[in-house]
Amino acid sequence: MDAWFDGYIATAPGNANMALALLGQIMSHAASSNLISVNPAQRTRMDPRPRLTRFLSAEEIVRLHAALDLCVAERPACQGQADIIRLLLLTGARKSEIKNLRWSEVDGDTLRLADSKIRPRTVHLSADARAVIGRKLAGNGPFVFPSPYNPERPYGHNLRLWRRVR
């Protein structure tokens, strides 16, 4: 069990902790049902994950914008993903908050996020963030970043562009 967990931690520590928790519950149920004598996951301790506190430097922000510009120049269809990434950088909002952003939540120089993780909250927009939103056309759909296939749904795809620009 420890060898499996150590190998998994090396590639995906967060996923390894979630998998260990789930496996522990399954094995606990198996032990209480007398299918096994002892829960082998009980001896393995989760990986303590440090809190991430790193911020991009000014140089890294310039390089990120340049990489986004290059990707959009090569593939204009990536503009929506690039705008999502730029808005994430400029607002500090969560990915789901921006991907699911509705026009009704855009209020001049603020975002009034109704569906935040904990409670509704307000995010103040800089001039650059307002410019990103201003580039989007308020179409027939309710979302600032609609699905390319159905404007009535939010952008639901992974941000593959993020891996590319990194």
HUBELMO-V496150 format. One record per residue. N is the residue number from 1. RES is the residue in three letters. SS is DSSP state (2 for helix, 1 for strand, 0 for the rest). OMEGA is omega in whole degrees, 0 to 359 (999 if undefined). D_LAST is the distance of its C-alpha to the last C-alpha in Angstrom with 2 decimals. Layout:
BEGIN
{{N;RES;SS;OMEGA;D_LAST} {N;RES;SS;OMEGA;D_LAST}}
END
This chain:
BEGIN
{{1;MET;0;182;33.54} {2;ASP;2;180;32.03} {3;ALA;2;177;30.65} {4;TRP;2;183;28.92} {5;PHE;2;179;27.48} {6;ASP;2;177;26.34} {7;GLY;2;180;24.56} {8;TYR;2;179;22.85} {9;ILE;2;183;21.84} {10;ALA;2;183;20.02} {11;THR;2;184;17.55} {12;ALA;0;185;17.66} {13;PRO;2;179;19.83} {14;GLY;2;178;20.00} {15;ASN;2;179;20.99} {16;ALA;2;179;23.38} {17;ASN;2;179;25.14} {18;MET;2;180;25.58} {19;ALA;2;179;26.86} {20;LEU;2;179;29.23} {21;ALA;2;180;30.59} {22;LEU;2;179;31.28} {23;LEU;2;178;32.79} {24;GLY;2;178;34.90} {25;GLN;2;179;36.32} {26;ILE;2;181;37.14} {27;MET;2;177;38.81} {28;SER;2;177;40.67} {29;HIS;2;179;42.09} {30;ALA;2;179;43.06} {31;ALA;2;180;44.82} {32;SER;2;177;46.66} {33;SER;0;180;47.76} {34;ASN;0;175;49.10} {35;LEU;0;174;46.90} {36;ILE;0;184;45.63} {37;SER;0;182;47.28} {38;VAL;0;179;44.37} {39;ASN;0;182;40.81} {40;PRO;2;181;38.70} {41;ALA;2;183;35.60} {42;GLN;2;182;37.60} {43;ARG;2;183;37.35} {44;THR;0;180;33.55} {45;ARG;0;178;31.90} {46;MET;0;178;28.56} {47;ASP;0;177;25.71} {48;PRO;0;184;25.76} {49;ARG;0;178;22.28} {50;PRO;0;177;21.72} {51;ARG;0;180;20.81} {52;LEU;0;181;17.37} {53;THR;0;182;18.15} {54;ARG;0;177;15.24} {55;PHE;0;178;14.40} {56;LEU;0;175;12.07} {57;SER;0;178;14.19} {58;ALA;2;179;15.49} {59;GLU;2;179;13.82} {60;GLU;2;178;10.27} {61;ILE;2;178;11.39} {62;VAL;2;180;12.72} {63;ARG;2;178;9.71} {64;LEU;2;179;7.78} {65;HIS;2;179;11.05} {66;ALA;2;179;11.43} {67;ALA;2;177;8.36} {68;LEU;2;178;9.74} {69;ASP;2;180;13.14} {70;LEU;2;180;12.58} {71;CYS;2;180;11.49} {72;VAL;2;178;14.48} {73;ALA;2;179;16.70} {74;GLU;2;182;16.12} {75;ARG;0;181;16.55} {76;PRO;2;179;18.38} {77;ALA;2;180;18.40} {78;CYS;2;184;14.79} {79;GLN;2;180;16.29} {80;GLY;2;178;17.04} {81;GLN;2;179;13.63} {82;ALA;2;179;12.36} {83;ASP;2;176;15.43} {84;ILE;2;180;14.90} {85;ILE;2;179;11.52} {86;ARG;2;180;13.41} {87;LEU;2;175;16.38} {88;LEU;2;180;14.74} {89;LEU;2;186;13.61} {90;LEU;2;184;17.10} {91;THR;2;186;19.21} {92;GLY;0;180;17.90} {93;ALA;0;177;19.20} {94;ARG;0;181;18.36} {95;LYS;2;182;16.41} {96;SER;2;180;19.78} {97;GLU;2;181;21.54} {98;ILE;2;180;19.52} {99;LYS;2;181;19.34} {100;ASN;0;184;23.10} {101;LEU;0;180;24.02} {102;ARG;1;177;27.49} {103;TRP;2;180;29.16} {104;SER;2;179;31.90} {105;GLU;2;178;29.59} {106;VAL;1;184;28.75} {107;ASP;1;180;31.55} {108;GLY;0;182;31.35} {109;ASP;0;177;29.22} {110;THR;1;169;28.56} {111;LEU;1;177;27.16} {112;ARG;1;187;29.77} {113;LEU;1;181;27.89} {114;ALA;0;187;30.58} {115;ASP;0;178;28.55} {116;SER;0;185;26.67} {117;LYS;0;185;26.24} {118;ILE;0;182;29.36} {119;ARG;0;176;31.31} {120;PRO;0;180;31.13} {121;ARG;1;181;29.50} {122;THR;1;176;29.01} {123;VAL;1;179;25.83} {124;HIS;1;185;26.62} {125;LEU;0;172;24.72} {126;SER;0;178;24.06} {127;ALA;2;179;24.96} {128;ASP;2;179;21.35} {129;ALA;2;177;20.96} {130;ARG;2;179;24.34} {131;ALA;2;178;23.31} {132;VAL;2;179;20.43} {133;ILE;2;180;23.04} {134;GLY;2;177;25.61} {135;ARG;2;182;23.76} {136;LYS;0;178;24.20} {137;LEU;0;176;27.61} {138;ALA;0;182;29.74} {139;GLY;0;181;30.81} {140;ASN;0;184;33.21} {141;GLY;0;183;30.91} {142;PRO;0;189;30.42} {143;PHE;1;177;26.60} {144;VAL;0;178;24.44} {145;PHE;0;183;21.71} {146;PRO;1;173;24.00} {147;SER;0;178;23.40} {148;PRO;0;183;23.43} {149;TYR;0;183;26.32} {150;ASN;0;184;28.40} {151;PRO;0;178;28.34} {152;GLU;0;180;30.34} {153;ARG;0;179;27.47} {154;PRO;1;177;24.20} {155;TYR;0;187;20.79} {156;GLY;0;184;20.67} {157;HIS;0;173;17.88} {158;ASN;0;177;14.61} {159;LEU;0;181;11.63} {160;ARG;2;180;10.34} {161;LEU;2;180;8.54} {162;TRP;2;178;6.14} {163;ARG;2;182;5.22} {164;ARG;2;182;5.51} {165;VAL;2;177;3.80} {166;ARG;0;999;0.00}}
END
